[in-house]
Amino acid sequence: MKYVKLGNSGLDISPIALGCMTFGDPNRGNHSWSLPEDESRLLIRQAIEAGINFFDTANVYSDGSSEEIVGRALKDFANRDEIVLATKVRGVMRPGPNGSGLSRKAIFAEIDASLTRLGTDYVDLYQIHRWDHAVPIKETLEALDDVVKSGKARYVGASSMFAWEFSKALHLQAVNGWSRFISMQDHYNLLNREEEREMLPLCADEKIGAIPWSPLARGRLTRDWAETTERSAADEFGRALYGHESSDRVIVEAVASIAAARGVSRAQIALAWVSRNPVVSAPIIGARTLAHLADAVASLDLVLTDDEVAQLENPYTPHPVAGF
């Protein structure tokens, strides 16, 4: 595994991140398709053995059980000093006031709760899980800076938002001397390229590392158009993201055609396309099988030709903003 820096930071990460929403108690939260602990541990261990050191979870995944499973597995299988452990804050963790959001109170409560579930003294990357329009952004940014200064997080990152919002946040961090976002976890894949308009150019200019979520479009790019899976059948959010443009089907078919000609999986083609963007530090993949992990690692050695890239990109049509 050849490691890369996350954006302009000194943090060494694998160029593939393992998304941990897949791991969690199926009976907790609303992810009935998540993998129980024994199956999750097998995949986490295999990822570590393959050289993946970047693990991304969130407090809300399976009502906190994703953090619990990931924390126990990393303690058993990995050297903590080599691992880059990321989690997120914003979603609803309990009913009633202050049970969600990006207020100072919520951030301080949730970082402690996440550290307890993860079984660690710190996370390497603490990310805001979308923008919170109910809280002044200065309050959020100053609280994040205090989390870093307390030693509970090494770096801070952001996720899907408008580019003007991200630019505003970066400006406020700069003028106040607060810890700066080093990463943007945004929605980017062959079926939704709207981030190429403003967010990715902003990240390039500001030397922010992009770590796209759903690089395989919730699996739409890896299977026939009409095919479904256990997760896709239960994933209402995913159904809202894709399948509304006639060009989507053409792109899915192009991925299949190139994969067949190359003799590789469709996932390898779709991931290689995302990774070729120089702004992308590491796409976040959600593996459910050992084959999914193998495809992700293999995609790092696959270089698409100009003709293949054109075949994948030319059918694209503008899409509505989706994911935040």
N, C-alpha and C positions, 0 to 999 in steps of 0.2 A: 504494500500500500504506500503510495506517495502522498504525503500530507501537504496541505496548503494552509495559508493564513486566512483567517476569517476577516474579510475586508482589509482594512488598514491596521488591524490590531496585531499583536504578537502571538495570538492564540493559534496553535497548530490543530487543525481538524482534518479528519478524513474527508475526501471530496464527495462522500455519500454520508448522509445523516440517517439514522434509523428513527423513524417516527414511531412513538410509543402509544399512540391512541389505540393501536391494535391490541395492546396488552391491558387486561383488566378483568375484574370479576364480572361475568356476563349478567349477574343478578343485581349489580349496582349501577346506578345511572341509567342512561338510555342507549347504551351500546350493547345490545343483545348479541351482536356478532363478535364481540371481543374474545380474545383467547384467554383461558384460565391460566393460572400460574405455572403449572407444569409445562404446558405447551409454550408459554411465553419464555420461560427460562431457557428452553432448548434453542430458540431463535436468538435470544440475546447472547448466549454463549457462542453460538456459531458466528454471529456478527463480530464479536470480539476476536475470535480466532481468525477471522478474515481480515482483521486490521481496522475495522470500523471503530472509531473512538468517540464519535459524536452521537449522543442520544438526546432526543427531544421529546419531552412530555408536557403535561399541563395539569394544574390542580383539578380541573373539572373532568378530566378523562376518567370515565367509569367511577365517578364520585370519589376520586382520590386513590382508588385502588391501583391505577396505572403507576402512580408514583411509588406506592408501596412495593409492587412487584419488581419494578425496575431497580429501586434502591437495594432490595435484598439480592437480586441477581448480580448487580455490579459489585456489591460487597464480596460476594462469593467467587466471582469469575475474573475480576479486573483489578488492575492497579489504579487506585483512585487518582493518583497524580498524572496518569496518562489519559484519563477519561475527560471528555468535555461533556458535562451534564447540564442540560438546559430545561427549564420549565417556564410556565407562563401563569399570569394572574389577570383576572378581570371577571370571569364568569361567575355565575351564581353557585355558591358553595353551601349556603344554608338560607332558609326563609327569614324574612324579617329585615329590619334596617341594618345596613352595613354588612350584609351577607354577600356582597358582590361589588364590583366596580374598582375604580382606581383612586379612591381617596387615600389620604395618608393613613387613616385608621385601617382601611381594608388591606393596603399593601403591607403594612407592618404585621398585621395578623396573619395574612396568607403566606408571607415568606417563612414565618416560623412554623406554620402548619405544614408547608411543603417540605421544609428541612426535616421535620419530625417523620413524615411519611417516607422520605427518601433515605433517612438514616445517615445523614451527612451534616457537616457543619456549614457547608457552603454549596452554592451552585455556581457553575462557571458562567452561565448566561441566564439572566432573568429578564423575561420578555413581557411586554404588555400585550395582552391577547385581544387586540382591536383597541380603538380609541374609545374613551368614555366622555361623551358630550355633557354629562351631568356634573363633571368635576373640572375645575380650572386646570388647564394643562400644566401651569406652573406648580401647582400643588403636587401633581403626579410626578413631575420631573425632579423636584426637590426631594420627594420621598424616595425615589429610586436612587438618587445620589447618596442619600443617607444609608440606604441598604448596602450600597457598595462600600461606603466608608466604614460601616460597621463590620465588614468582613464577611457578610452573609451572601454576597454575590461578587464575582470578579468583574463581570461586564454586564451591560444592559442592552437589550434589543427591542425591536418593535415588530408589529405584524400588520396585516392588511389595513390600509387607510388611504386617503387621497394624498397625492404627492404634495399638495400645498400644506396639508396638516403635518406631514413628516418634515417638510422644510421649516415650518414654524417651530417645531419641537427642536430640531437641530440648532436653529438660531438661538433659541432660549437657553439651551444647554451651553452654547458657546459663550454668550454674553454673561452668563451667571457662573461660569466655571464649573458646571455640573458634569457628572459622568456622561459621556456621549454615547448615543446608540452606535453600536458597531455593526448591527445586522438588521436586515429587513426580511421578515418571513412573509412572503406575499404569494398570491395565487397566480401561477404561471405554468403553462403547458401548451401543447400544440393546439388545443381546443379553446384556449383563452389566452390571448397574447396582448390584452389591453395594457398590461404593465409596460410594454415597450414604448408607449406614447410618452409617459412622463416619469413614472416611478423608477424604472431601470436607468434611464439617463441621469436622473437625480442621484441615484446610488453610485453610478459611475463617477460623476463629478465630485461627490462627497467621499468617495472611496469607502462606501458601505458595502458589506458583503450580503448578497442576496441568497437566501436559503429557501427556495420556493416550496410551498406545500402543494400537495396533489399534482406532482409532476406527471403522473400517469392518468390524470383526469378521473380520479376515483376508479381506475381500472378500465375506463371506457376505451382507452387506446390499446389495451392488451387483449381484447376479445372481439368476436363478431358483433355487429351492431345490435342485433336482436337478443344476444345472449345476456343472461343475468346471473348474479351470484347471490349467495346468502346475504352478503353485506349490501349489495346494491338494492336488493328487494326491501331492506329495512332502513335504508339510508335516505331519509326524506331530504336532508340538506344536499346530498349529492345529486338527487334527481332534479333539484332546482338549479343546479349549476350547468348541466350539459344536456345536449340533445334537442335544443331549440332552433338550431340553424341547419339548413340543408348542407352547408359546407362541412359540418362536423362529420357527417357520415363519409364524405369524400376523403377527408383527412384520415379517418380511422382505416379506410380501405387502402390508402396510400401507405400507411404504416405497415399494414399486413403484407402488401405487395413487396415492399423493400425488404422486410424481414424474411419473407419466403425466398427472395432472390439471394439474400446474404446467407441463408441457412442459420439464422439466429432468431431469438424470440422477439416479439413485438415490443416487449418492455425495454429491451436493450436499445432498440431504435429510438423510442420515445425519450428515454433517459439520456441517450447520447446527444439528442437534439437540445435538450435543456442545458446540459453541461457544457455545450460548446459556446454558450454565451459567456463572454469574459467577465461579466458582472456577477455571475452565479458562482458562489463559493462551494455550495453543496446542496443538491436537491434532497428533500426529505422524503424517504420512501417508507411506505407502510407495508412491511412484509408479513404475510401469514403462513408462508411455507419456506422451507430451505431453498427451494427453487427460486423463489422471489429474491432472496438474498443473493444467490449465485448470479442471477440476471443483473442485479444492480451493480455488483462488483465487475462483472464482465463488460458492462456498458462503458466503463472508464477507459477501456482499450479500443473502443470502436470509434472510428473517425468517418463521418459521413462525407460523401463527395458533394460537390456543388450541385450536381444534377439531382441527387437525392434530397438535398435540402430544398431545392426549388420545388420538387414534387410534393414535399411535405408542407411547404409554406404557401405556395401560390393559391390553393383553394380557399384560404382563410378569408372570412368576412368579418366586419366589425361586430362585436358582441356588447351587450349591456354590461355594466360593471356588476360583478358577482363575487360574493364572498365576504362582503362587509357592508 
